[in-house]
Amino acid sequence: MKKLSVLLLSMVSSFIICMLLTALGPIHVHAMVPEEMIPLVKSKENQKIAYLTFDDGPSLNTMDILDILDRYHVKATFFVMGNEEPYAKKGYEEMISRGHALALHSYTHDYAIVYQSPEGFFQDLNRLESKLQTEFGIKSRIVRLPGGSNNLLRHQAATRPIINGILQQLTEKGYTYVDWNIDSTDGISPTISEQQIISSVQKGTKGQKHVNILLHDINSMKNTVKALPDIIEFLKKEGYSFDTIDETTPKMQFN
């Protein structure tokens, strides 16, 4: 009788969990999300939210980007690299002091290093983690792979197992990797025009409730800075609120 009671309790518990996950729909709650935060995750499902994400900083453009974000009272997520230049130290500090989110990109962004092996990737990543924690007290478990999780190397026979291994280990080690669903195209070349960047974002929002927008914080990408006010104004006009990426953010992954 006791065994039967335990079995029935287990079945009921499983049913409740399945019903909860079904109700959450496509959000795919990450295992690291505490149970008490699930309502917050679910609430985001029904909102129009824009996540402005900047890769590769800090750069000489960082302060201009931060000033524009301040002007519009918008917070962004910066997937940073390791940068030892004096201007970069101020960039890290200002990102933090102004309330933006710092997440992990890579220390070097050198494909020959980060995609040589899973061990090489994590050595590079851990170097960045150590810098951010030691110098700025920042600890993040949010990662964006250089080139994204479905980059060109992932389609090559020699490197596909390496990147697949990296993705598997990221999950096993408790990281969350994040891609995007709108490419502003500003990373293609410094010659990409301000208008093309704006247009790429506008076209990408069609039919999208949650938009994770790939932008770049790179010395040569001056047109990103010029396009940013128009991008923010467009998103506001379309009814989007702005948020930073954390463990409650609906997953945005290519894989």
Residue pairs with C-beta under 8 A, 6 or more apart in sequence:
20 38
21 29
23 42
24 38
24 41
24 42
24 45
25 45
26 45
26 250
27 41
27 42
27 44
27 45
27 250
27 251
28 250
28 251
29 38
29 41
30 176
30 247
30 251
32 141
32 174
32 176
32 247
33 41
33 247
33 248
37 247
37 248
40 248
41 248
41 250
44 210
44 243
44 248
44 249
44 250
45 250
46 209
47 209
47 241
48 209
48 210
48 238
48 239
48 240
48 241
49 209
49 210
49 211
49 240
49 241
49 242
49 243
50 211
50 213
50 235
50 240
50 241
50 242
50 243
51 76
51 77
51 210
51 211
51 212
51 213
51 242
51 243
51 244
51 245
51 249
51 252
52 69
52 74
52 76
52 77
52 213
52 215
52 231
52 232
52 242
53 76
53 77
53 78
53 79
53 144
53 178
53 180
53 212
53 213
53 214
53 215
53 245
54 65
54 76
54 77
54 78
54 79
54 215
54 216
54 217
55 79
55 105
55 144
55 187
55 214
55 215
55 216
55 217
56 79
56 80
56 81
56 105
56 109
56 216
56 217
56 218
57 65
57 78
57 80
57 81
57 83
57 88
57 91
57 95
57 217
57 218
58 78
58 80
58 83
58 87
58 88
58 90
58 91
58 92
58 95
58 217
59 83
59 88
59 91
59 217
59 218
59 219
59 221
60 87
60 219
61 217
61 218
61 219
61 221
61 222
61 224
61 225
62 87
62 88
62 91
62 94
62 95
62 217
63 90
63 91
63 94
64 225
65 76
65 217
65 224
65 225
65 228
66 94
66 95
66 98
66 100
68 225
68 228
68 229
68 232
69 75
69 76
69 98
69 100
69 228
69 232
70 98
71 229
72 229
72 232
72 233
72 236
74 232
74 242
75 99
75 100
75 101
75 242
75 243
75 244
76 100
76 101
76 242
76 244
77 100
77 101
77 102
77 103
77 142
77 244
77 245
78 95
78 100
78 101
78 102
78 103
78 217
79 103
79 104
79 105
79 143
79 144
79 178
80 92
80 95
80 102
80 103
80 104
80 105
80 128
80 132
81 105
81 106
81 107
81 108
81 109
81 128
82 106
82 107
82 108
82 127
82 128
82 131
83 91
89 135
92 102
92 132
92 135
92 136
93 136
95 102
96 102
96 136
96 138
100 244
101 140
101 142
101 244
101 245
101 246
102 132
102 136
102 138
102 140
103 140
103 142
103 143
103 144
103 178
103 245
104 125
104 128
104 129
104 132
104 140
104 142
104 143
104 144
104 175
105 128
105 143
105 144
105 146
106 114
106 121
106 124
106 125
106 128
106 145
106 146
107 124
107 125
107 127
107 128
107 131
108 114
108 124
109 146
110 124
111 146
111 147
111 153
113 120
113 124
114 120
114 121
114 124
114 125
114 145
114 146
115 121
115 146
115 153
115 159
115 162
115 163
115 166
116 162
117 162
118 162
118 165
118 166
118 169
121 162
121 166
122 166
122 169
122 173
125 143
129 139
129 140
132 138
132 139
132 140
133 139
141 174
141 175
141 176
141 247
142 175
142 176
142 178
142 245
142 246
142 247
143 170
143 175
143 176
143 177
143 178
144 177
144 178
144 179
145 151
145 163
145 166
145 177
147 153
148 179
148 180
148 254
149 163
149 167
149 177
149 179
149 253
149 254
149 255
150 179
150 254
150 255
151 163
153 159
153 160
153 162
153 163
154 160
154 163
154 164
167 177
167 255
170 176
170 177
171 177
176 247
176 251
177 253
178 212
178 245
178 249
178 251
178 252
178 253
179 212
179 252
179 253
179 254
180 212
180 213
180 214
180 252
181 204
181 208
181 210
181 211
181 212
181 252
182 200
182 201
182 204
182 205
182 208
182 211
182 212
182 213
182 214
183 200
183 204
183 214
184 197
184 200
184 201
184 213
184 214
184 215
184 216
184 224
184 227
184 231
185 192
185 196
185 197
185 200
186 192
186 197
186 215
186 216
186 221
186 223
186 224
186 227
187 214
187 216
187 218
187 221
190 220
190 221
190 222
190 223
192 223
193 223
194 223
194 226
194 227
194 230
195 227
197 223
197 224
197 227
197 231
198 227
198 230
198 231
198 234
201 213
201 227
201 231
201 234
201 235
202 234
204 211
204 213
205 211
205 234
205 235
205 238
205 240
210 250
210 252
211 235
211 240
212 245
212 252
213 231
215 224
215 228
216 224
217 224
218 224
235 242
243 249
